[in-house]
Amino acid sequence: MPESVNHHQFPGSRSRNITHCLSGCSAAASSCNVRIAVYALTIYNLIIMKKYIILYFSLLVMIAQGCKELTDVGVPNDKVVTANVFVNDQSAISALTSIYARMHQIGNMPYNIALLTGFYGDELKSYSSTVSLVQVYTNSVKPLNDVSPNIWAVGFNHIYQANAVYEGCEASQSLTPVVKQQLIAEAKFIRAFWHFYLLNLYGNIPVVTSTDYTANNSAHAADPTMVYKQIVSDLKDAEALLNENYVAGNSVSTSIERVRPNKMVAKALLARVYLYMKDYTNAEIKATELISSSVYQMDSFANVFLKTSKEAIWQIAVPLSNAGIGSNLEASNFILTAKPASGLTRNATLSTSLLSSFEIGDLRKANWTKEFKDMSVTPNVSYVYPFKMKVNITSSAPPEYATPLRLAEQYLIRAEARASQNKLDLAIADHDIIRKRSGLLPIAETNPTISQLNLISAIFQERRVELFTEWGHRWLDIKRNESANGIMTAAAIEKGTVWSSHKLLWPIPFSDIQNNPNLKQNPGYINQ
């Protein structure tokens, strides 16, 4: 479960206590001594107002310069510090790559998004007695809840940091042009990625494209159409500017790891965004551009989430500092070694409805779920949990990475886009690629004359069993295909609660409503 995340540099925020670390600040940080790490713990959450970014960038500069003495961090103003950070390639790269490290650690996002949307929707059963998680599971989240707002806080923090990198790179006159271009493109990609998630979880949100805290703290929520317009604009810019290859730590050399976005990563997210916008023509085009690349191939079940996966499009590396808490947060929190706990972690099993949605013989159930049998009671009780991430160890070189974008999703995006354009034969072909890997008979053989409506329904079913507990796909899918109210009415009975349609959107954290009078709470929620 996530660590506590205070709100900083997102619309409506004010100063908060210092509670977070700058874990995995950069690749260079791993070679620093303990003093750097401890110092980082004390300053991360000082990134609250523009004056606080002085301290953050000062740390990055010191790391990039080889961990020099930390005796003097005073600087006259933020412009001087920003100039110092973006005066050379390596310190600028460190500022950018530290965002990826925080994506994995602050709020445990790869796990937290899957857990919270899984509990809130119909994928996971909760055994937690923690009040905030009980609220999530029973669809009774309050604006004061300290869990779902984590995603609001973390998402806008990542956006703010991306904006800081973008502005710093744009203003710099000394960065190598190719590095400057790559960093600007990655910053825009990160900004688009988090705007996408915040929009689809919370509804109308502010579009934040600068580090101007005065403007951000009085920002109005934008209509979803305008948010999507900004997302598409950022992704198109990223697609145009990003390197063709995955880049290494110097932002120039080619890397075998797929952790720094390239052109294809931008195309993949664009394909998803166009699908959500119901722009099926462009969704098909972008997915096709990626599928046509020889770089990506469907991989075996055992390899899909490895850092060497041929199917991975974009992955988030596990920071080396994670070694002390479990090399992969999804594995260390989902894998059961005892009956589900009532606390903050290892408190979830797959729901009855999800387990029953797998067809007989589906290899995904055999490979991506696992049973823990409690032998301490009679009769024995079995608990089935997600087993996509399998390495629950502490390691300095974890073999698995969080994978927000992978090839299987692109086939399903193209299948849905084609079916929605009545290109049924082509849609069936894409859909069946996923089924064949799963050991299931293809629709082309079992039902070649399937109707458009039934084919689209089959594609959503395939998404459910292919993408379960991955980055909120199921929850966002049932919302966008307008089946959520019916599905959640039934799920609420099993949860012992009552569903209401206003719960399709999560409440905006109350503290931000208080601090920014221009933010309006989502309908149906009371600000308390």
C-alpha positions in Angstrom: 0.0 0.0 0.0 1.2 3.5 -0.7 3.2 5.6 1.7 1.5 8.8 2.8 1.7 11.4 0.1 1.3 15.0 0.9 0.0 17.5 -1.8 2.6 19.6 -3.5 2.5 21.7 -6.6 -0.8 20.7 -7.9 -3.9 22.9 -8.3 -5.0 24.2 -4.9 -2.0 23.0 -2.9 -0.1 24.9 -0.2 3.0 24.0 1.8 3.0 20.7 3.6 5.3 18.9 6.0 8.5 17.3 4.7 7.6 13.6 4.5 9.0 12.1 1.3 12.3 10.9 -0.1 14.0 11.6 -3.3 14.5 7.8 -3.9 16.3 7.0 -7.1 16.9 10.6 -7.9 19.1 9.6 -10.8 21.3 6.8 -12.0 24.3 8.8 -10.7 22.7 8.8 -7.2 23.2 5.1 -6.8 26.9 5.6 -6.6 26.7 8.3 -4.0 27.4 7.7 -0.3 24.8 7.4 2.4 25.0 11.1 3.2 23.4 12.0 -0.2 20.6 9.5 0.3 19.8 10.8 3.8 20.0 14.4 2.7 17.6 13.6 -0.1 15.1 12.3 2.4 14.9 15.7 4.0 14.5 17.9 1.0 12.2 16.0 -1.4 9.0 17.5 -0.2 10.4 21.0 -0.2 9.4 21.0 -3.9 6.3 22.8 -3.1 6.7 26.3 -4.3 9.0 27.7 -6.9 11.5 28.8 -4.2 11.6 25.2 -2.9 12.7 23.9 -6.3 16.0 25.6 -5.5 16.9 23.0 -3.0 15.8 20.1 -5.2 17.8 21.3 -8.2 20.7 22.0 -5.9 20.7 18.3 -4.9 20.6 17.2 -8.5 23.5 19.5 -9.4 25.6 18.0 -6.5 24.7 14.5 -7.5 25.7 15.2 -11.1 29.0 16.6 -10.0 30.0 13.4 -8.2 28.5 13.8 -4.7 30.5 16.8 -3.6 30.2 18.0 0.0 26.8 19.1 1.1 27.9 22.0 3.2 26.6 24.9 1.2 23.3 24.7 -0.7 22.4 28.4 -0.5 21.8 30.2 -3.7 20.5 33.7 -4.3 17.4 32.8 -6.5 15.7 30.0 -8.4 16.9 31.4 -11.8 20.5 30.9 -10.8 19.8 27.3 -9.7 17.8 26.4 -12.7 20.6 27.8 -14.9 23.1 25.6 -12.9 21.0 22.4 -13.4 20.4 22.9 -17.1 23.9 24.2 -17.9 25.2 20.7 -18.7 23.7 17.5 -20.1 24.1 15.2 -17.2 22.5 17.3 -14.5 19.6 18.0 -16.8 19.2 14.3 -17.6 19.3 13.6 -13.8 16.4 16.1 -13.3 14.3 14.2 -15.9 15.1 10.6 -15.0 14.4 11.3 -11.3 10.8 11.6 -12.3 10.7 8.0 -13.5 12.2 6.8 -10.2 9.5 8.7 -8.3 6.8 7.2 -10.5 7.7 3.8 -9.1 8.2 4.8 -5.5 6.2 7.8 -4.4 2.7 6.5 -3.8 3.8 3.1 -5.3 1.9 4.0 -8.5 2.3 0.8 -10.6 0.8 -1.1 -7.7 -1.4 1.7 -6.3 -3.4 2.4 -9.4 -4.0 -1.3 -10.0 -5.0 -1.8 -6.3 -7.3 1.2 -5.9 -9.1 0.8 -9.2 -9.3 -3.0 -8.6 -10.8 -2.5 -5.2 -13.1 0.3 -6.4 -14.3 -1.7 -9.5 -14.8 -5.4 -9.8 -11.4 -6.9 -10.1 -10.2 -7.4 -6.5 -11.7 -8.4 -3.2 -10.3 -6.4 -0.2 -9.5 -7.9 3.2 -8.2 -4.7 4.6 -9.7 -3.1 7.7 -7.9 0.2 7.1 -10.6 2.8 7.0 -9.4 4.5 3.8 -9.2 1.2 1.9 -12.6 0.1 3.2 -14.0 3.4 1.8 -12.3 2.6 -1.6 -13.6 -1.0 -1.7 -17.2 0.0 -0.7 -17.3 2.9 -3.2 -17.7 5.4 -0.3 -14.6 7.5 -0.8 -14.7 10.8 1.0 -12.9 14.0 -0.1 -10.9 13.6 3.1 -9.8 10.0 2.2 -6.0 9.8 2.3 -5.7 7.1 -0.4 -7.4 8.0 -3.6 -6.2 11.6 -3.4 -2.7 10.1 -3.5 -3.1 9.7 -7.2 -4.3 13.3 -7.5 -1.3 14.5 -5.5 1.3 12.2 -7.2 0.0 12.8 -10.7 0.1 16.6 -10.4 3.5 16.4 -8.8 4.9 14.5 -11.7 3.3 17.0 -14.1 4.9 19.9 -12.2 8.3 18.2 -12.3 7.9 17.6 -16.0 7.0 21.2 -16.5 10.1 22.2 -14.5 12.3 20.1 -16.8 10.6 21.4 -19.9 11.0 25.0 -18.9 14.6 24.5 -17.8 15.6 22.8 -21.0 13.8 25.4 -23.2 15.6 28.2 -21.4 19.0 26.6 -21.5 21.5 27.8 -24.1 24.2 25.2 -23.2 22.6 21.8 -23.5 23.6 19.6 -26.4 20.8 20.0 -29.0 20.0 16.3 -29.3 19.9 15.9 -25.5 17.8 19.0 -25.1 15.3 17.8 -27.7 15.0 14.3 -26.1 14.5 15.8 -22.6 11.8 18.2 -23.8 10.0 15.4 -25.6 10.1 13.1 -22.6 8.8 15.9 -20.3 5.9 16.4 -22.6 5.2 12.7 -22.7 5.2 12.5 -18.9 2.8 15.5 -18.7 0.4 13.8 -21.1 0.6 10.5 -19.4 -0.5 11.9 -16.0 -3.1 14.3 -17.4 -4.6 11.2 -19.1 -5.0 9.3 -15.8 -6.1 12.3 -13.7 -8.8 13.1 -16.3 -10.2 9.6 -16.4 -10.2 9.1 -12.7 -11.4 12.5 -11.5 -13.2 14.1 -14.5 -12.8 17.8 -15.1 -9.3 18.7 -14.1 -7.0 21.8 -14.5 -4.6 21.6 -17.4 -1.2 22.4 -15.9 1.6 23.4 -18.3 3.9 25.6 -16.2 5.6 25.9 -12.9 3.8 29.1 -12.0 2.5 28.1 -8.6 0.3 31.2 -8.4 -1.5 30.3 -11.6 -1.6 26.6 -10.7 -3.1 27.3 -7.3 -5.9 29.2 -8.8 -6.5 27.1 -11.9 -10.0 26.3 -13.2 -10.9 22.8 -14.2 -11.0 22.4 -17.9 -13.6 20.6 -20.0 -12.4 17.0 -20.9 -12.3 18.1 -24.6 -9.7 20.7 -23.7 -7.7 18.3 -21.5 -7.6 15.8 -24.4 -6.6 18.5 -26.8 -3.5 19.3 -24.5 -2.7 15.6 -24.2 -2.8 15.0 -27.9 -0.7 18.1 -28.5 1.9 17.0 -26.0 2.0 13.5 -27.5 2.3 14.7 -31.0 5.2 17.0 -30.0 6.8 14.1 -28.2 6.4 11.8 -31.2 8.1 14.3 -33.4 11.0 15.0 -31.1 11.7 11.7 -29.4 14.6 9.5 -30.6 13.8 6.5 -32.8 15.6 4.3 -30.4 15.4 3.8 -26.7 18.2 5.9 -25.2 20.7 5.2 -22.5 21.7 7.4 -19.6 23.4 9.9 -21.8 20.2 10.4 -23.8 22.1 9.7 -27.0 23.4 6.1 -27.0 21.0 3.3 -27.7 19.8 1.2 -24.8 18.5 -2.4 -24.7 16.1 -1.4 -21.9 12.8 0.2 -22.8 12.6 2.7 -19.9 13.2 6.0 -21.7 10.3 6.8 -24.1 11.0 6.8 -27.8 8.8 7.7 -30.8 6.9 4.4 -30.6 6.1 5.0 -26.9 4.4 8.2 -27.8 2.5 6.5 -30.7 1.3 3.8 -28.3 -0.1 6.3 -25.8 -1.6 8.3 -28.6 -3.4 5.2 -29.9 -4.9 4.7 -26.4 -5.9 8.3 -26.1 -7.5 8.4 -29.6 -9.5 5.2 -28.6 -10.8 6.9 -25.5 -11.7 9.9 -27.6 -13.6 7.6 -30.0 -11.3 8.8 -32.8 -11.2 5.3 -34.2 -9.4 6.3 -37.5 -6.4 7.7 -35.7 -6.4 5.0 -33.0 -6.1 2.4 -35.8 -3.4 4.4 -37.6 -1.2 4.8 -34.5 -1.6 1.3 -33.3 -0.8 0.0 -36.8 2.4 2.1 -36.9 3.6 0.4 -33.7 2.4 -3.1 -34.6 4.2 -2.8 -37.9 7.5 -2.3 -36.2 9.8 -5.3 -36.0 11.0 -4.1 -32.6 7.9 -5.5 -30.8 6.7 -9.1 -30.7 4.2 -11.0 -28.6 6.2 -12.8 -25.9 5.6 -15.8 -23.7 3.6 -15.4 -20.5 6.7 -15.9 -18.5 8.5 -13.1 -20.3 5.9 -10.4 -20.7 6.9 -8.3 -17.7 10.6 -9.0 -17.7 12.9 -6.1 -18.4 14.0 -8.1 -21.5 10.4 -8.5 -22.7 10.0 -8.3 -26.5 6.4 -7.2 -25.9 7.1 -4.3 -23.7 6.7 -0.8 -25.2 7.5 1.3 -22.2 8.6 0.1 -18.8 9.4 1.9 -15.5 12.6 0.6 -14.0 12.7 -0.5 -10.4 15.0 2.0 -8.6 17.9 0.3 -6.9 16.9 1.8 -3.6 13.8 -0.4 -3.8 15.9 -3.3 -2.9 15.2 -2.8 0.8 11.5 -3.1 0.4 11.0 -5.6 -2.3 12.5 -5.3 -5.8 9.1 -5.0 -7.4 6.2 -3.3 -5.5 3.5 -5.1 -7.5 5.0 -8.5 -6.6 5.8 -7.7 -3.0 2.4 -6.3 -2.3 0.2 -8.7 -4.4 1.9 -12.1 -3.8 0.4 -13.9 -0.8 2.6 -16.0 1.5 -0.2 -16.2 4.1 -3.9 -15.5 4.2 -4.8 -12.0 3.1 -3.8 -9.3 5.7 -6.1 -6.7 7.2 -3.6 -3.9 6.9 -2.1 -1.9 4.1 -0.4 -4.6 1.9 -1.0 -8.2 0.8 -4.7 -7.6 1.4 -6.2 -8.5 -1.9 -7.4 -11.5 -3.9 -9.0 -11.7 -7.3 -12.7 -11.2 -7.3 -15.1 -14.0 -8.0 -16.4 -12.2 -11.0 -13.0 -11.9 -12.5 -12.0 -15.5 -11.9 -15.3 -16.7 -13.4 -14.7 -14.6 -16.5 -11.8 -16.8 -17.7 -12.8 -19.4 -20.2 -11.8 -23.0 -19.5 -8.3 -23.6 -20.8 -7.3 -19.9 -20.7 -3.5 -20.0 -20.2 -3.6 -16.6 -18.6 -5.4 -18.0 -15.6 -2.8 -20.7 -15.3 0.2 -18.3 -15.8 -1.0 -15.0 -14.3 -2.9 -16.1 -11.2 -1.8 -18.2 -8.3 -3.5 -19.8 -5.4 -2.4 -19.7 -1.7 -4.0 -22.4 0.4 -4.4 -21.7 4.1 -3.7 -25.1 5.7 -4.1 -23.8 9.2 -7.9 -24.1 9.1 -10.2 -27.0 8.3 -11.4 -27.1 5.7 -8.5 -25.4 4.0 -9.3 -22.0 2.4 -7.9 -21.0 -1.0 -7.1 -17.5 -2.0 -6.3 -16.6 -5.6 -4.1 -13.5 -6.3 -2.6 -11.7 -9.3 0.7 -13.4 -10.3 1.8 -11.3 -13.3 4.8 -10.0 -11.4 6.5 -13.0 -9.9 9.8 -11.9 -8.3 9.1 -11.1 -4.7 12.7 -10.6 -3.6 15.1 -7.9 -2.5 17.6 -7.5 -5.3 20.0 -5.0 -6.7 19.1 -6.2 -10.2 15.4 -7.0 -10.3 14.4 -8.9 -13.5 10.9 -7.4 -13.8 9.9 -3.8 -14.5 6.5 -2.1 -14.3 5.0 -2.1 -17.8 2.5 0.7 -18.5 2.5 0.0 -22.3 2.8 -3.3 -24.1 2.0 -4.8 -27.5 -1.0 -6.9 -26.5 -2.9 -3.7 -25.7 -2.1 -2.2 -29.1 -3.7 -5.2 -30.8 -6.8 -4.8 -28.7 -6.8 -1.1 -29.4 -6.7 -1.7 -33.1 -9.3 -4.5 -32.9 -11.7 -2.2 -31.1 -11.0 0.7 -33.5 -11.5 -1.5 -36.5 -14.7 -3.1 -35.2 -16.0 0.4 -34.4 -15.5 1.3 -38.1 -17.2 -1.9 -39.1 -13.9 -3.5 -40.4 -15.0 -6.7 -38.8 -12.6 -9.2 -40.5 -9.6 -7.1 -39.6 -10.8 -6.6 -36.1 -11.3 -10.4 -35.7 -7.8 -11.0 -36.9 -6.3 -8.6 -34.2 -8.6 -10.0 -31.5 -7.6 -13.6 -32.3 -3.9 -12.9 -32.0 -4.5 -12.4 -28.3 -6.7 -15.4 -28.0 -4.3 -17.8 -29.8 -1.5 -17.0 -27.3 -4.0 -17.8 -24.5 -4.7 -21.2 -25.9 -8.3 -20.3 -26.9 -10.1 -20.9 -30.2 -10.2 -17.9 -32.5 -13.4 -16.2 -33.3 -12.5 -16.6 -37.0 -13.2 -20.3 -36.5 -15.9 -20.3 -33.9 -18.1 -17.3 -35.0 -16.8 -15.8 -38.2 -20.1 -14.0 -38.9 -20.2 -12.3 -35.5 -22.1 -9.0 -35.4 -20.4 -5.7 -34.8 -21.9 -5.2 -31.4 -21.0 -8.7 -30.2 -17.5 -8.4 -31.6 -16.9 -5.2 -29.6 -18.3 -6.9 -26.5 -15.9 -9.8 -27.1 -13.0 -7.4 -27.4 -13.8 -5.8 -24.1 -14.0 -9.2 -22.5 -10.6 -10.0 -24.0 -9.3 -6.8 -22.5 -10.6 -7.8 -19.1 -8.8 -11.1 -19.0 -5.6 -9.9 -20.7 -5.1 -6.6 -18.9 -6.4 -7.4 -15.4 -4.7 -5.5 -12.5 -2.7 -3.5 -15.0 -2.8 0.3 -14.6 -6.5 0.6 -14.1 -7.6 -0.7 -17.5 -10.7 -2.6 -16.3 -12.1 0.4 -14.4 -11.5 2.8 -17.2 -12.9 0.4 -19.7 -16.3 -0.1 -18.0 -16.6 3.6 -17.6 -15.9 4.5 -21.2 -18.2 1.8 -22.7 -20.9 2.9 -20.3 -21.4 -0.4 -18.7 -20.0 0.6 -15.3 -23.4 1.4 -13.6 -24.8 -2.0 -14.4 -21.6 -3.8 -13.5 -21.1 -1.9 -10.3 -24.7 -2.2 -9.1 -24.1 -6.0 -9.1 -20.6 -5.7 -7.6 -21.9 -3.5 -4.9 -24.2 -6.3 -3.6 -21.2 -8.6 -3.2 -19.3 -5.8 -1.4 -22.3 -5.0 0.9 -22.8 -1.5 -0.3 -25.0 0.5 -2.7 -23.9 2.0 -6.0 -24.7 5.4 -7.3 -23.7 6.9 -10.7 -22.0 9.9 -9.2 -19.3 7.5 -8.0 -18.0 7.1 -11.5 -15.7 10.0 -10.7 -13.5 10.1 -7.6 -13.8 13.2 -5.3 -11.3 15.9 -5.5 -9.3 16.1 -2.3 -11.0 18.5 0.1 -7.8 20.3 1.0 -7.4 21.4 -2.6 -11.0 22.6 -2.8 -10.3 24.7 0.3 -7.1 26.2 -1.1 -8.3 26.9 -4.6 -11.8 28.4 -4.8 -11.8 27.9 -8.5 -11.8 24.1 -8.1 -15.3 22.6 -7.8 -16.1 19.3 -6.1 -17.5 16.5 -8.3 -21.3 16.2 -8.0 -22.6 13.9 -5.3 -19.7 14.5 -2.8 -19.8 16.6 0.3 -16.6 18.6 1.1 -15.8 17.0 4.5 
